[in-house]
Amino acid sequence: QVQLVESGGGLVQPGGSLRLSCAASGRIFSIAAMAWYRQAPGKERELVAIITSGGSTNYADSVKGRFTISRDNAKNTVYLQMNSLKPEDTAVYYCWRSSIWGQGTQVTVSS
């Protein structure tokens, strides 16, 4: 079974940046699409960004131009570079790969 471990969350001021990492380990037999989701209190979990096995990407409208998803297949790791952060970005961010979820990492944007 594949396990996902997120890291890089924390407290950042508006306009600041954070880089989230998600490392996959376990029985990995192929390159699969990976994604970042987020969930704020009282709201449904939403897709933030996805990157396919071929490297194509897609983003939620709310983060386009500010966030960048990337992957390092040799390290089985996906990243989310978050720039120009806003208070509205505050949420628990979850990594996803082929039906497997990470435990989540808290991102708080506040002065």
SULWO-V827097 format. One record per helix or strand of 2 or more residues. SS is the DSSP state (H for helix, E for strand). FROM is the first residue (numbers start at 1). TO is the last residue. If there is no record, write none. Layout:
BEGIN
ss from to
SS FROM TO
SS FROM TO
END
This chain:
BEGIN
ss from to
E 3 7
E 10 12
E 18 25
E 34 39
E 46 51
E 57 59
E 67 72
H 73 75
E 77 82
H 87 89
E 91 97
E 100 101
E 105 109
END
